[in-house]
Amino acid sequence: MNFSKNTLIFLTALCLALPGALKAQTMVKFATLAPDGSTWMKAMRQFTEETTARTGGRVKFKIYPGGVSGDEKDVVRKIRLGQLQAGGFTGVGIGEMAPEARLLDTPFLFKNAREIDHIYKTFDADFRKIFESRGYVLLGWAEVGNVNVFSNVPVTKPEDLRNVKMWIWEGDPIAEATFAALKIKPIPLSITDVMTSLQTGMINGVYGSPLSVIALQWFARMKYVFALPLTNASGAVVISKKSFDTLSKEDQKTMLELGDKHFRALTLQSRKENDQSVGILKAKNLIFTEPANTAVVAELERAGNEARLSLVGKLYSKELLDKVEAALKAFRAGKKS
């Protein structure tokens, strides 16, 4: 009897001395389309390992890479159902959670990386609030990079794309608005069906960042790359707010700090590797074509503006569009002066 009392006293003292030691462990199931071994997954594993270490093992992760949990829409649905808790997404998945953030993916919005960084920093708090209002917590932005059009015929102007059997990510409103503004009728497919469709000849044109097109092996079926980026593709790592709220304030802070650290580093590394990927594609004899003239660039920018306006009220408000475009205009004016 005395032994039992002493044991109880000891355990009580241990709990008081080490409040984190006996806390329930949180297992975060995380899914992404990024292939294992890719730059994306290396960064994700660094983030998860450091988070687990910094939280004393209270937060652990199980990762499902390479699309084994389905397309991005499938992953979002599984997060809503509680089958998964977190994911790494491109714009399509982001749009399922926070449609307003797709404004950042609209065509010909940015001209360089300085503009991208300025807008993401300026509106970070706004977009975080939008994610939270929908039941998600943004752990960090992870830019996919500049998106180019790849094809088997040379493209130097919009009309050339009408000779391409162009793929479009099924259900992506940004891509739909972009190609509609360019007067092109693409072929909608899930991203998981692209390689098979390239092999059968159902499509002979795709779009993506140089790094992603190499990682997905699509480049092997392509001959030309239109050098002017169509857009800059966003990426984000997100956890369900329900799961995040089960963590202690300390562990929440740790996860947010490490997300900011690792995913900012991933963005910078992705930019570097996308630049290197251009060299790899050229070494593989893919031919980069430039816009035929300055009038073509102006035409593409007008199409981008048309696409952005067409999505007002569908994805984002006119107020948000005006605020982002005004911030860009002011930033460019400041740089010029």
C-alpha positions in Angstrom: 0.0 0.0 0.0 2.8 2.4 0.9 4.6 1.4 -2.3 1.5 2.4 -4.3 1.3 5.8 -2.6 5.0 6.5 -3.2 4.6 5.5 -6.8 1.7 7.8 -7.2 3.6 10.7 -5.6 6.6 10.1 -7.9 4.4 10.1 -11.1 2.6 13.2 -10.0 5.9 14.9 -9.4 7.2 13.8 -12.8 4.1 15.2 -14.5 4.6 18.5 -12.8 8.3 18.7 -13.6 8.0 17.6 -17.2 4.6 18.9 -18.4 5.5 18.2 -22.1 6.8 14.7 -21.5 3.5 13.0 -21.1 1.4 15.1 -23.5 -0.5 13.3 -26.2 1.4 12.8 -29.4 0.0 14.3 -32.6 0.5 12.4 -35.8 0.2 14.6 -38.9 -0.6 12.7 -42.1 0.8 14.8 -44.9 0.3 14.2 -48.7 1.6 15.9 -51.9 2.1 15.3 -55.6 5.8 16.0 -55.2 7.9 12.9 -56.0 10.0 11.4 -53.2 13.6 12.6 -53.6 12.6 15.9 -55.2 13.7 19.2 -53.9 10.2 19.8 -52.6 10.2 16.5 -50.6 13.8 17.1 -49.2 12.6 20.4 -47.8 9.5 18.9 -46.4 11.4 16.1 -44.6 13.8 18.7 -43.2 10.8 20.6 -41.9 9.1 17.6 -40.4 12.3 16.2 -38.8 13.2 19.5 -37.2 9.5 20.0 -36.0 9.5 16.6 -34.4 12.9 17.3 -32.7 12.0 20.8 -31.5 8.6 19.6 -30.1 10.3 16.7 -28.2 8.4 14.2 -30.3 5.0 15.6 -29.5 4.4 16.3 -33.3 5.2 13.5 -35.7 4.5 13.1 -39.4 3.6 10.4 -41.8 4.3 11.5 -45.4 2.6 10.3 -48.6 4.6 11.7 -51.6 4.2 11.3 -55.3 0.4 11.5 -55.6 -0.2 8.2 -53.7 -3.1 9.9 -51.9 -4.6 11.1 -55.2 -4.8 14.4 -57.0 -4.7 17.7 -55.1 -8.5 17.8 -54.9 -8.5 14.3 -53.4 -6.0 15.4 -50.8 -8.1 18.5 -49.8 -11.2 16.3 -49.6 -9.3 13.8 -47.3 -8.1 16.6 -45.1 -11.7 17.8 -44.7 -12.7 14.2 -43.8 -9.9 14.0 -41.3 -8.2 11.1 -43.2 -5.2 13.5 -43.7 -4.2 16.5 -41.7 -1.8 18.5 -44.0 -0.6 18.8 -47.6 1.8 20.5 -50.0 -0.1 22.1 -52.8 0.2 23.9 -56.1 -2.4 26.5 -57.1 -5.1 23.9 -57.9 -5.2 22.6 -54.3 -4.8 26.1 -52.9 -7.9 27.1 -54.9 -9.9 24.4 -53.2 -9.1 25.9 -49.8 -8.7 29.6 -50.4 -9.9 30.6 -53.9 -8.8 34.3 -53.3 -5.2 33.2 -53.2 -5.4 32.1 -56.8 -5.1 35.8 -57.7 -1.3 35.2 -57.3 -1.4 32.6 -60.1 -3.1 34.8 -62.7 -1.2 35.2 -66.0 1.3 37.9 -66.7 0.8 39.5 -63.3 4.5 39.6 -62.2 7.5 40.6 -64.2 10.3 39.4 -61.9 11.1 37.8 -58.5 11.3 41.2 -56.7 7.7 41.9 -57.5 6.6 38.4 -56.4 8.4 38.7 -53.1 7.0 42.2 -52.5 3.4 41.2 -53.1 3.6 38.0 -51.0 5.1 39.9 -48.1 2.6 42.8 -48.4 -0.5 40.5 -48.4 0.7 37.6 -46.3 -1.4 38.5 -43.3 -4.5 38.9 -45.6 -4.1 35.5 -47.2 -3.4 33.8 -43.8 -6.7 35.2 -42.5 -8.5 33.8 -45.6 -7.0 30.3 -45.1 -8.0 30.4 -41.4 -11.6 31.5 -42.1 -11.9 28.3 -44.3 -10.5 26.0 -41.6 -6.8 25.8 -42.6 -3.5 27.2 -41.3 -0.9 28.3 -43.8 2.5 27.0 -42.7 4.4 28.6 -45.5 4.4 29.6 -49.2 6.5 27.3 -51.4 6.7 28.8 -54.9 6.6 26.3 -57.7 8.1 28.9 -60.1 7.7 30.5 -63.5 5.5 28.4 -65.8 6.3 28.0 -69.5 4.4 26.4 -72.4 6.1 23.2 -73.8 5.0 21.9 -77.2 6.0 20.0 -80.3 5.6 22.9 -82.6 7.3 26.3 -82.2 5.3 29.0 -80.4 6.2 32.7 -80.8 2.6 34.2 -80.7 -0.8 33.2 -79.3 -2.1 32.0 -82.8 0.7 29.3 -82.8 -0.9 27.7 -79.8 -4.0 27.0 -81.8 -2.0 24.3 -83.6 -1.2 22.6 -80.3 -3.2 19.9 -78.6 -2.7 21.7 -75.3 -3.4 20.1 -72.0 -5.2 21.9 -69.2 -5.4 20.8 -65.6 -9.0 19.7 -65.3 -11.0 22.0 -63.1 -8.4 24.7 -62.8 -10.2 28.1 -63.2 -7.0 30.1 -63.7 -5.9 27.9 -66.6 -9.4 28.0 -68.1 -9.5 31.8 -67.9 -6.0 32.1 -69.3 -6.6 29.9 -72.4 -10.0 31.5 -72.9 -8.4 34.9 -73.1 -5.9 33.5 -75.6 -8.7 32.0 -77.7 -7.4 28.5 -77.2 -9.4 25.4 -76.5 -7.3 23.0 -74.5 -7.9 19.4 -73.5 -8.8 19.0 -69.8 -7.1 16.1 -67.9 -6.1 15.2 -64.4 -2.4 15.8 -63.9 -2.0 12.0 -63.3 -3.2 11.3 -66.8 -0.8 13.7 -68.6 2.1 11.3 -69.3 -0.2 8.6 -70.7 -1.9 11.2 -72.9 1.5 12.4 -74.2 2.5 8.9 -75.0 -0.7 8.2 -77.0 -0.6 11.6 -78.8 -3.9 12.8 -77.2 -2.0 15.9 -76.3 1.3 17.4 -77.5 1.5 20.5 -75.3 1.8 21.1 -71.6 2.7 23.9 -69.2 4.7 23.8 -66.0 7.9 25.1 -64.4 11.1 23.8 -66.0 11.9 21.9 -62.8 8.5 20.2 -62.5 8.4 19.3 -66.2 11.8 17.5 -65.8 10.7 15.9 -62.5 7.5 14.6 -64.1 9.5 13.5 -67.3 7.1 15.4 -69.6 10.1 17.1 -71.2 11.1 13.9 -73.0 8.0 14.2 -75.2 8.5 17.9 -76.0 10.6 19.8 -78.6 9.9 23.5 -77.9 9.6 25.9 -74.9 8.0 29.3 -75.1 10.5 31.4 -73.1 8.2 34.1 -71.8 6.6 32.7 -68.6 2.9 32.3 -68.7 2.7 33.0 -64.9 4.4 32.4 -61.7 2.9 29.4 -59.9 2.3 29.5 -56.2 2.7 26.7 -53.8 1.8 26.3 -50.1 2.0 23.9 -47.2 -1.2 23.8 -45.2 -2.5 22.0 -42.1 -6.1 21.7 -41.0 -6.9 24.3 -38.3 -8.7 21.5 -36.4 -5.4 19.6 -36.1 -3.3 22.7 -35.5 -5.6 23.8 -32.7 -4.9 20.5 -30.8 -1.2 21.6 -30.4 0.1 23.7 -27.5 0.7 27.3 -28.2 4.4 26.6 -28.0 4.3 23.8 -30.6 2.1 26.0 -32.8 4.7 28.7 -32.7 7.5 26.3 -33.4 5.6 24.8 -36.4 5.0 28.3 -37.9 8.5 29.5 -37.3 10.0 26.3 -39.0 7.5 26.6 -41.8 8.6 30.1 -42.6 12.2 29.1 -42.4 12.1 25.9 -44.5 9.6 26.9 -47.1 11.2 30.3 -47.8 14.5 28.4 -48.3 12.6 26.0 -50.6 11.3 28.9 -52.7 14.8 30.3 -53.2 16.2 26.8 -54.0 13.3 26.2 -56.5 14.2 29.4 -58.3 17.8 28.4 -58.4 16.9 24.9 -59.7 14.4 26.2 -62.2 17.2 28.3 -63.7 19.5 25.3 -63.8 16.7 23.3 -65.3 16.5 25.7 -68.3 20.2 24.8 -69.0 19.3 21.1 -68.7 16.4 21.4 -71.1 18.6 23.2 -73.6 21.3 20.5 -73.3 18.5 18.0 -74.1 18.0 19.9 -77.3 14.7 21.6 -76.5 14.5 24.8 -78.4 13.5 28.0 -76.5 11.5 30.4 -78.6 10.9 34.1 -77.9 7.8 36.3 -78.5 7.8 37.4 -82.2 7.9 41.1 -81.2 6.9 43.6 -78.6 3.3 43.7 -79.9 3.0 40.0 -79.0 4.1 40.8 -75.4 1.5 43.6 -75.2 -1.1 41.2 -76.5 -0.3 38.6 -73.9 -0.4 41.2 -71.1 -3.8 42.3 -72.3 -5.0 38.7 -72.3 -3.7 38.4 -68.7 -5.7 41.4 -67.6 -8.8 40.0 -69.3 -8.3 36.7 -67.5 -7.9 38.4 -64.1 -11.1 40.5 -64.6 -13.1 37.5 -65.8 -12.4 35.8 -62.4 -13.7 38.7 -60.3 -16.6 37.5 -58.2 -15.7 33.9 -59.0 -12.4 33.5 -57.1 -11.7 36.9 -55.6 -13.2 40.4 -55.2 -12.5 43.4 -57.3 -11.3 45.1 -54.2 -8.6 42.5 -53.7 -7.6 42.6 -57.3 -7.4 46.4 -57.2 -5.3 46.4 -54.1 -2.8 43.9 -55.5 -2.5 45.7 -58.8 -2.1 49.1 -57.0 0.6 47.7 -54.8 2.4 46.4 -57.9 2.1 49.7 -59.7 3.5 51.6 -56.7 6.3 49.2 -56.3 7.3 49.5 -60.0 7.1 53.3 -59.8 9.4 53.2 -56.8 11.9 51.0 -58.5 11.9 53.3 -61.6 12.5 56.4 -59.5 
